[in-house]
Amino acid sequence: MRLLATLTLLLGLAAAPATAAPFTLTSPDIKPGSKIASQFIFNGFGCTGQNVSPALSWSGAPVGTKSFVLTVYDPDAPTGSGFWHWVMYNIPVGTSSLAQGAGTPGKEPPGAVQATTDYSTPGWGGPCPPPGDKPHRYIFTLYAVKVDKLEVPPNPSDAVIGFVTHFATIGKASFTARYGR
């Protein structure tokens, strides 16, 4: 009887579906919930940072992922619509990290495209909230999408990229950091 119970348990475990690893986005430069260091802060609009994009890495992308879209968004900006600090799309599926500084145009992975941010330039535009505001939240999100390339017009707005990404997303990973001055 004990042998039958053991065999039943083992067969049940063998038939159970494997659990996929969670889809995660991390940074060695910025920890979730932490204050963003001056090296990553914008240099302009009264801010004096170095405007270097942080290193990012990810793992556990869902099955069926064909490319990635990265966004960094400040929902607390006093604009009525937030502020887009970084949008990179068509990141090849074989990519699992971005080096520090990859937000500089020309430093992105081959095939990836850096969209124009709300600073009106492509690539990383670091935090620079108004002085005296409460610390703003900066939401780093990586979307796993089911298409090799987003079908967007040349020089799309971040809203258009977000719209197309929404319908192609099969998974997402994110973390939030803060900055105030």
C-alpha positions as CSV (number, residue, x, y, z in Angstrom):
1,M,0.0,0.0,0.0
2,R,2.8,2.4,0.8
3,L,4.5,1.6,-2.5
4,L,1.3,2.4,-4.4
5,A,0.9,5.7,-2.5
6,T,4.6,6.7,-3.3
7,L,4.1,5.8,-7.0
8,T,0.9,7.8,-7.2
9,L,2.7,10.8,-5.6
10,L,5.6,10.5,-8.0
11,L,3.4,10.2,-11.0
12,G,1.4,13.2,-9.9
13,L,4.5,15.3,-9.5
14,A,5.8,14.2,-12.9
15,A,2.5,15.2,-14.5
16,A,2.3,18.6,-12.8
17,P,3.2,21.5,-15.1
18,A,6.5,23.2,-14.5
19,T,6.3,26.6,-13.0
20,A,7.9,29.3,-15.1
21,A,10.4,31.7,-13.5
22,P,8.9,35.1,-12.8
23,F,9.6,37.8,-15.3
24,T,11.8,40.3,-13.5
25,L,13.5,43.6,-14.2
26,T,16.4,44.8,-12.0
27,S,19.2,47.3,-11.9
28,P,22.6,47.2,-10.1
29,D,22.4,51.0,-10.2
30,I,18.9,51.7,-8.8
31,K,17.2,49.6,-6.2
32,P,13.4,49.5,-6.1
33,G,12.0,52.3,-3.8
34,S,15.4,54.0,-3.6
35,K,16.5,57.6,-4.4
36,I,18.0,57.9,-7.8
37,A,21.7,59.0,-7.7
38,S,22.9,62.2,-9.3
39,Q,24.8,60.4,-12.0
40,F,21.4,59.4,-13.5
41,I,19.8,62.8,-13.1
42,F,19.1,65.1,-16.1
43,N,21.6,67.9,-16.9
44,G,19.4,70.9,-17.7
45,F,16.2,72.5,-16.6
46,G,18.0,73.5,-13.4
47,C,19.3,70.0,-12.7
48,T,23.0,69.3,-12.7
49,G,23.2,65.5,-13.1
50,Q,25.3,63.5,-15.5
51,N,22.3,62.1,-17.4
52,V,23.6,58.6,-17.7
53,S,21.1,55.8,-18.1
54,P,21.3,53.1,-15.5
55,A,22.2,49.5,-16.2
56,L,19.2,47.1,-16.4
57,S,18.9,43.4,-16.6
58,W,16.0,41.0,-16.9
59,S,15.1,37.3,-16.9
60,G,12.1,35.0,-17.1
61,A,10.5,36.4,-20.2
62,P,7.3,34.6,-21.1
63,V,7.3,32.0,-23.8
64,G,6.4,33.6,-27.1
65,T,8.4,36.8,-26.5
66,K,9.8,38.1,-29.8
67,S,11.1,41.5,-28.6
68,F,11.0,44.0,-25.7
69,V,9.9,47.5,-25.1
70,L,11.4,49.6,-22.2
71,T,9.7,52.7,-20.7
72,V,10.6,55.0,-17.8
73,Y,7.7,57.1,-16.8
74,D,7.1,59.8,-14.1
75,P,3.4,59.9,-13.3
76,D,3.9,62.7,-10.8
77,A,5.1,65.3,-13.3
78,P,2.9,68.4,-13.2
79,T,1.9,68.1,-16.9
80,G,-1.5,66.5,-16.6
81,S,-0.2,63.5,-18.5
82,G,3.0,62.6,-16.7
83,F,6.5,62.6,-18.3
84,W,8.3,60.0,-20.5
85,H,12.0,59.8,-19.6
86,W,13.0,56.8,-21.7
87,V,11.3,54.7,-24.4
88,M,13.3,52.1,-26.3
89,Y,11.5,49.6,-28.5
90,N,12.3,46.7,-30.8
91,I,14.9,45.4,-28.3
92,P,15.8,42.0,-29.8
93,V,14.6,38.9,-27.9
94,G,18.1,37.6,-27.3
95,T,18.9,40.7,-25.2
96,S,18.8,40.3,-21.4
97,S,20.4,43.5,-20.2
98,L,21.3,47.1,-21.1
99,A,24.7,48.5,-20.0
100,Q,24.9,51.7,-18.1
101,G,24.9,54.5,-20.7
102,A,22.8,52.4,-23.3
103,G,20.3,55.3,-23.3
104,T,22.8,57.4,-25.3
105,P,21.6,57.3,-28.9
106,G,23.9,54.9,-30.8
107,K,24.6,52.8,-27.7
108,E,21.3,50.8,-27.8
109,P,21.4,47.1,-28.9
110,P,21.5,46.6,-32.7
111,G,17.9,46.9,-34.1
112,A,16.5,48.7,-31.0
113,V,15.1,52.1,-31.5
114,Q,15.2,55.0,-28.9
115,A,12.1,57.2,-29.1
116,T,12.0,60.9,-28.5
117,T,11.3,61.6,-24.8
118,D,9.3,64.4,-23.4
119,Y,12.6,66.4,-23.3
120,S,12.2,66.3,-27.2
121,T,15.3,64.2,-27.7
122,P,15.8,60.5,-28.2
123,G,17.3,58.3,-25.5
124,W,17.6,58.6,-21.7
125,G,16.4,61.8,-20.1
126,G,17.0,61.6,-16.4
127,P,14.8,62.8,-13.6
128,C,14.5,66.5,-13.0
129,P,11.3,67.3,-11.0
130,P,10.5,70.9,-10.1
131,P,12.2,72.1,-6.9
132,G,10.1,71.8,-3.8
133,D,7.8,69.1,-5.3
134,K,7.4,65.9,-3.3
135,P,9.8,63.2,-4.6
136,H,8.5,61.9,-8.0
137,R,8.1,58.2,-8.8
138,Y,10.0,56.8,-11.8
139,I,8.5,53.6,-13.1
140,F,10.9,51.4,-15.1
141,T,8.9,48.9,-17.1
142,L,10.0,46.2,-19.5
143,Y,7.3,44.7,-21.8
144,A,7.7,41.3,-23.4
145,V,5.9,41.6,-26.7
146,K,4.7,39.0,-29.2
147,V,6.1,40.8,-32.3
148,D,9.6,41.2,-33.6
149,K,9.1,44.9,-34.4
150,L,6.3,47.3,-33.4
151,E,4.4,48.6,-36.4
152,V,4.6,52.3,-35.7
153,P,5.1,55.3,-38.0
154,P,8.5,57.0,-38.3
155,N,9.2,59.1,-35.2
156,P,6.2,57.9,-33.2
157,S,5.0,59.7,-30.1
158,D,5.5,57.8,-26.8
159,A,1.7,57.5,-26.6
160,V,1.5,55.7,-30.0
161,I,4.3,53.3,-28.9
162,G,2.4,52.7,-25.7
163,F,-0.8,52.0,-27.6
164,V,0.8,49.5,-29.9
165,T,2.8,47.9,-27.1
166,H,-0.4,47.5,-25.1
167,F,-1.9,45.2,-27.7
168,A,1.3,43.2,-28.2
169,T,2.2,42.6,-24.6
170,I,2.4,39.1,-23.2
171,G,4.2,40.0,-20.0
172,K,5.7,42.9,-18.1
173,A,8.2,43.5,-15.3
174,S,8.8,46.8,-13.4
175,F,10.2,48.6,-10.5
176,T,9.8,52.1,-9.1
177,A,12.5,54.5,-7.8
178,R,12.2,58.1,-6.6
179,Y,13.8,61.5,-6.9
180,G,13.1,64.9,-5.6
181,R,14.9,68.2,-5.1
